Protein backbone atom coordinates (compact mmCIF):
# COMPACT_ATOMS: atom_id res chain seq x y z
CA UNK A 1 0.00 0.00 0.00
CA UNK A 2 1.23 3.51 -0.82
CA UNK A 3 0.49 6.38 1.53
CA UNK A 4 0.41 10.10 0.81
CA UNK A 5 0.07 12.51 3.74
CA UNK A 6 -1.05 16.09 3.31
CA UNK A 7 -2.50 19.04 5.18
CA UNK A 8 0.45 20.26 7.18
CA UNK A 9 1.32 23.90 7.56
CA UNK A 10 2.14 26.80 9.87
CA UNK A 11 -0.47 27.73 12.47
CA UNK A 12 -0.62 29.75 15.66
CA UNK A 13 -1.03 28.24 19.10
CA UNK A 14 -4.66 27.38 19.79
CA UNK A 15 -5.49 26.82 16.16
CA UNK A 16 -6.71 23.67 14.41
CA UNK A 17 -5.42 21.67 11.49
CA UNK A 18 -6.56 18.51 9.74
CA UNK A 19 -4.15 16.07 8.21
CA UNK A 20 -5.17 13.57 5.56
CA UNK A 21 -3.49 10.41 4.39
CA UNK A 22 -4.62 8.88 1.13
CA UNK A 23 -3.87 5.22 0.48
CA UNK A 24 -3.56 3.41 -2.80
CA UNK A 25 -2.72 -0.11 -3.77
CA UNK A 26 -4.10 -2.90 -1.68
CA UNK A 27 -7.45 -2.83 0.10
CA UNK A 28 -7.36 0.00 2.60
CA UNK A 29 -9.71 -1.68 5.06
CA UNK A 30 -7.15 -4.45 5.64
CA UNK A 31 -4.94 -2.05 7.56
CA UNK A 32 -4.76 -0.62 11.00
CA UNK A 33 -3.72 2.99 10.46
CA UNK A 34 -1.56 5.17 12.65
CA UNK A 35 -0.24 8.69 12.87
CA UNK A 36 3.23 9.34 14.22
CA UNK A 37 5.36 12.44 14.54
CA UNK A 38 9.00 13.31 14.76
CA UNK A 39 10.26 16.59 16.12
CA UNK A 40 13.70 17.88 15.24
CA UNK A 41 16.35 15.98 17.15
CA UNK A 42 13.87 13.54 18.66
CA UNK A 43 12.75 10.02 17.96
CA UNK A 44 9.58 9.28 16.07
CA UNK A 45 6.65 8.88 18.46
CA UNK A 46 3.15 7.50 18.39
CA UNK A 47 0.27 9.98 18.10
CA UNK A 48 -2.89 8.02 17.30
CA UNK A 49 -4.13 4.78 15.74
CA UNK A 50 -7.42 3.44 14.46
CA UNK A 51 -8.62 -0.10 13.84
CA UNK A 52 -9.71 -1.42 10.45
CA UNK A 53 -13.38 -0.62 10.89
CA UNK A 54 -12.77 2.56 12.84
CA UNK A 55 -14.54 1.16 15.88
CA UNK A 56 -11.55 1.64 18.19
CA UNK A 57 -9.03 4.43 18.49
CA UNK A 58 -5.87 4.96 20.54
CA UNK A 59 -4.10 8.16 21.51
CA UNK A 60 -0.89 9.29 23.07
CA UNK A 61 -1.48 11.00 26.41
CA UNK A 62 -0.02 14.22 25.04
CA UNK A 63 -2.77 14.57 22.42
CA UNK A 64 -5.72 12.91 24.13
CA UNK A 65 -8.74 15.20 24.13
CA UNK A 66 -7.23 17.48 21.47
CA UNK A 67 -6.62 15.22 18.48
CA UNK A 68 -9.08 12.89 16.75
CA UNK A 69 -8.22 10.13 14.32
CA UNK A 70 -10.84 8.91 11.87
CA UNK A 71 -11.00 7.01 8.61
CA UNK A 72 -13.20 6.73 5.56
CA UNK A 73 -12.70 3.31 4.02
CA UNK A 74 -14.78 4.26 0.98
CA UNK A 75 -12.30 7.06 0.26
CA UNK A 76 -9.18 5.12 1.32
CA UNK A 77 -8.27 7.96 3.63
CA UNK A 78 -7.37 8.41 7.28
CA UNK A 79 -7.54 11.79 9.00
CA UNK A 80 -6.04 13.46 12.02
CA UNK A 81 -8.00 16.41 13.34
CA UNK A 82 -5.77 18.50 15.58
CA UNK A 83 -7.35 21.12 17.85
CA UNK A 84 -5.95 23.42 20.53
CA UNK A 85 -2.52 23.03 19.09
CA UNK A 86 0.58 24.16 20.95
CA UNK A 87 4.25 24.60 19.97
CA UNK A 88 5.07 21.14 21.36
CA UNK A 89 3.00 19.70 18.50
CA UNK A 90 5.55 20.98 15.98
CA UNK A 91 6.92 18.01 14.06
CA UNK A 92 6.85 16.10 10.83
CA UNK A 93 3.73 13.96 10.90
CA UNK A 94 3.67 10.55 9.27
CA UNK A 95 0.84 8.18 8.51
CA UNK A 96 1.52 4.46 8.60
CA UNK A 97 -0.23 1.18 7.95
CA UNK A 98 0.01 -2.36 9.26
CA UNK A 99 -2.21 -5.41 8.78
CA UNK A 100 -1.99 -7.34 12.02
CA UNK A 101 -0.16 -5.44 14.72
CA UNK A 102 0.46 -6.95 18.13
CA UNK A 103 1.19 -3.50 19.48
CA UNK A 104 -0.59 -0.82 17.41
CA UNK A 105 1.10 1.97 19.35
CA UNK A 106 4.63 0.88 18.47
CA UNK A 107 6.55 2.55 15.66
CA UNK A 108 8.32 -0.70 14.82
CA UNK A 109 5.02 -2.53 14.17
CA UNK A 110 4.18 -0.54 11.05
CA UNK A 111 5.18 -1.77 7.63
CA UNK A 112 4.18 1.08 5.34
CA UNK A 113 4.87 4.79 5.75
CA UNK A 114 3.89 7.97 4.03
CA UNK A 115 6.39 10.70 3.21
CA UNK A 116 5.51 13.00 6.11
CA UNK A 117 4.00 16.46 6.31
CA UNK A 118 5.45 19.34 8.32
CA UNK A 119 3.34 20.90 11.05
CA UNK A 120 4.65 24.03 12.75
CA UNK A 121 2.85 25.73 15.63
CA UNK A 122 4.02 29.21 16.56
CA UNK A 123 3.55 30.67 20.04
Secondary structure, 3 states (H helix, E strand, C coil): CEEEEECCEEEECCCCEEEEEEEECCCHHHCEEEEEEECCCCCCEEEEEECCCCCCEEECCCCCCCEEEEEECCCCEEEEEECCCCHHHCEEEEEEEECCCCCCCCHHHCCEECCCEEEEEEC
